Amino acid sequence: MNIYDELPHPFFVLAPMDDVTDTVFRRIITGASESCGIIAGTAKPDLFFTEFVNADGFCSVGREKVSQKLKFTPEEQPLIAQIWGLKPENFTTLTKYIKRAGFAGVDINMGCPEKTVVRKGACAALINNEQLAGEIITAVQKAAGKNLPVSVKTRLGYKTVDTERWISFLLGFKLAASTIHLRTAVQMSKAPAQYDELTKIVELRDKISPETKIIANGDILSREQGEELVKKYGIDGVMIGRGIFHNPLVFSMNRATSKNTELISLLVHHIKLHEKTWTGEKCYPPLKKYFKIYVSGFDGAADLREKLMATNSHQEALEVLALNYRNSVRQC
Ligand SMILES: Cc1cc2nc3c(=O)[nH]c(=O)nc-3n(C[C@H](O)[C@H](O)[C@H](O)COP(=O)(O)O)c2cc1C
């Protein structure tokens, strides 16, 4: 079974975001809570991705740390494992693990422009290294076999837009899907996304590999905006990343905004699930970066956020919330 053939048209995907979209955050986005059922207003995306997982790290003494990113529960399915690295043989090892672990697919990161990875020649640097990019895709496809779909997440080019050459090259591998972040690598996330390149990408797809699903990514902040791109360009899916920071209910239909009580219930759920999942593995302070997602856009939000940022433990944060939102804390 190829999961991309089972998804609705169009389908919506939560983007992989390192140190953000871990197993806990993905579960929060599904809205399902063990203690309070489905939290009002939430809706699951059609597909999740893991944070990017380093294949070379997985095949080293650092395996245990790297494996945190591969933790998941059945509610997060369908879930694609995203991987990156340099050595094709390590991609083979990790893909075999991903297959056994029950992920719905494997995605290769060829788009991350961070200096620490491109300096090594990995991720977006592969846009200018067809030889190694091809060896990696071939290794992953061979290890994945027929039942685990292989996709690539990439950009329009490295320094300049290079759609014709680079996307044609990728499509030559008959990928199950490809997500295109509609910027070059050097543009990072700064310049506006170039949606018009989708016309060329879809033409190339139709000519070279009609089965490959095309997923657009970059600056998409709502379902409605994604649906317009689908209508205009004939793409198959839409990936939303930072849009989730503005609205954790972004995957819901007709929900441009969320009520503060819904947001607080999600935050309470997040704090409790973080403690339950990561105690002994991840410490408390990095949890604070999520507070702005839930505590924003309503009266008293800035004041509440300041109090939450001053806390030093899960329990303290729940106590601060209980002072203002007793019912949300008690229910979940
Ligand atoms: C904090 C953060 C971490 C990211 N980590 C990853 C990652 O692990 N893998 C990846 O392919 N892209 C990663 N990205 C890029 C996003 O997946 C996405 O391509 C980018 O944010 C553009 O989409 P957006 O405008 O909807 O946010 C990351 C982005 C952010 C903001």
The ligand as an SDF file (V2000), in Angstrom:
LIG
                    3D

 31 33  0  0  0  0  0  0  0  0999 V2000
   12.0420   25.5160   13.7300 C   0  0  0  0  0  0  0  0  0  0  0  0
   12.0620   24.8950   12.3620 C   0  0  0  0  0  0  0  0  0  0  0  0
   12.6140   23.6370   12.1990 C   0  0  0  0  0  0  0  0  0  0  0  0
   12.6220   23.0300   10.9260 C   0  0  0  0  0  0  0  0  0  0  0  0
   13.0950   21.7430   10.7990 N   0  0  0  0  0  0  0  0  0  0  0  0
   12.9530   21.0960    9.6150 C   0  0  0  0  0  0  0  0  0  0  0  0
   13.2690   19.7150    9.4880 C   0  0  0  0  0  0  0  0  0  0  0  0
   13.6560   19.0320   10.4480 O   0  0  0  0  0  0  0  0  0  0  0  0
   13.1270   19.1500    8.2550 N   0  0  0  0  0  0  0  0  0  0  0  0
   12.6800   19.8690    7.1590 C   0  0  0  0  0  0  0  0  0  0  0  0
   12.5400   19.3090    6.0750 O   0  0  0  0  0  0  0  0  0  0  0  0
   12.3600   21.1610    7.2600 N   0  0  0  0  0  0  0  0  0  0  0  0
   12.4690   21.7860    8.4480 C   0  0  0  0  0  0  0  0  0  0  0  0
   12.0580   23.0840    8.5720 N   0  0  0  0  0  0  0  0  0  0  0  0
   11.4690   23.7710    7.3940 C   0  0  0  0  0  0  0  0  0  0  0  0
    9.9500   23.5640    7.3640 C   0  0  0  0  0  0  0  0  0  0  0  0
    9.6000   22.2110    7.2390 O   0  0  0  0  0  0  0  0  0  0  0  0
    9.3290   24.3420    6.1860 C   0  0  0  0  0  0  0  0  0  0  0  0
    9.8690   23.8500    4.9870 O   0  0  0  0  0  0  0  0  0  0  0  0
    9.5900   25.8410    6.2730 C   0  0  0  0  0  0  0  0  0  0  0  0
    9.3430   26.3400    7.5700 O   0  0  0  0  0  0  0  0  0  0  0  0
    8.6970   26.6170    5.2660 C   0  0  0  0  0  0  0  0  0  0  0  0
    7.3460   26.3440    5.4890 O   0  0  0  0  0  0  0  0  0  0  0  0
    6.3980   27.3820    6.3050 P   0  0  0  0  0  0  0  0  0  0  0  0
    6.5380   28.7260    5.6290 O   0  0  0  0  0  0  0  0  0  0  0  0
    5.0180   26.7870    6.2050 O   0  0  0  0  0  0  0  0  0  0  0  0
    6.9330   27.4260    7.6940 O   0  0  0  0  0  0  0  0  0  0  0  0
   12.0740   23.7180    9.8080 C   0  0  0  0  0  0  0  0  0  0  0  0
   11.5340   24.9900    9.9870 C   0  0  0  0  0  0  0  0  0  0  0  0
   11.5060   25.5790   11.2330 C   0  0  0  0  0  0  0  0  0  0  0  0
   10.8780   26.9510   11.3950 C   0  0  0  0  0  0  0  0  0  0  0  0
  1  2  1  0
  2  3  1  0
  2 30  2  0
  3  4  2  0
  4  5  1  0
  4 28  1  0
  5  6  2  0
  6  7  1  0
  6 13  1  0
  7  8  2  0
  7  9  1  0
  9 10  1  0
 10 11  2  0
 10 12  1  0
 12 13  2  0
 13 14  1  0
 14 15  1  0
 14 28  1  0
 15 16  1  0
 16 17  1  0
 16 18  1  0
 18 19  1  0
 18 20  1  0
 20 21  1  0
 20 22  1  0
 22 23  1  0
 23 24  1  0
 24 25  2  0
 24 26  1  0
 24 27  1  0
 28 29  2  0
 29 30  1  0
 30 31  1  0
M  END
$$$$
